[in-house]
Amino acid sequence: EGETVETSRGERVLVLRPTLAEFVLEMPRGAQVIYPKDLAVLLLWGDVYPGATVVEAGTGSGALTMTLLRAVGPAGRVFSYELREEFARQAQRNIARFLGEAGNLTLRAHDIYVGIPDGPVDRLFLDLPEPWLVVDHAADALRPGGVWVSYVPTVPQAQQTVETLQRSGRFAMIETIEALIRPWNIDGRSVRPAHRMVAHTGFITAARRIAGRA
């Protein structure tokens, strides 16, 4: 809820609790955060639902972690892997500041390229330089019908990820997208697109784990 307060200079200002989208853009960062426009798409393409068990790697500054925690709700579980201790500490501070105590979050110092110890899981989210190295582990950890979602900034990374998923024979419905949002200025008769926009940030690849081999 909003509240109007008066400053020491007699000015009245409206004070609101930040939304998650606002918080992730302004919170202290150990690593580059995923932009809100991508967080929104990641949730829907990953089909995250209340009560789901989700594995995420890496944690970074905690933007995706917080988004996943809110989506799975208190009945769900989020396992988040982060090897860099300084990033994990900052993420823990950010999560505690915005969400408070998150009893359904398990944060591990673990290399997902080695394996996924917390299976079986419903959804897998990867914000890593080489997600294709996780394909076999993901196929073992994801339940049949489970969803893989990876996020990479460049075309070669996205291409290698898709080709590895295809070769595995254990994933189907593979698609890669990017999200572009263009704001508009609307002020009386002045209606036009904003001069600046956050265009390309990353490629999102989603795939479904299938039983057996295709």
Buried (B, 14 or more C-beta within 10 A) or exposed (E): EEEEEEEEEEEEEEEEEEEBBEBBBEBEBBBEBBBBBBBBBBBEBBBBBEEBBBBBBBBBBBBBBBBBBBBBEEEBBBBBBBBBEEBBEBBBBBBEEBBEEBEBBEBBEBEBBEBBEBBEBBBBBBBBEBBBBBBEBBBEBBBEEBBBBBBBEEEEBBBBBBEBBBEBEBBEEBEBEBBEBEEEEEEEEEEEEEEEEBEEBBBBBBBBBBEEEE
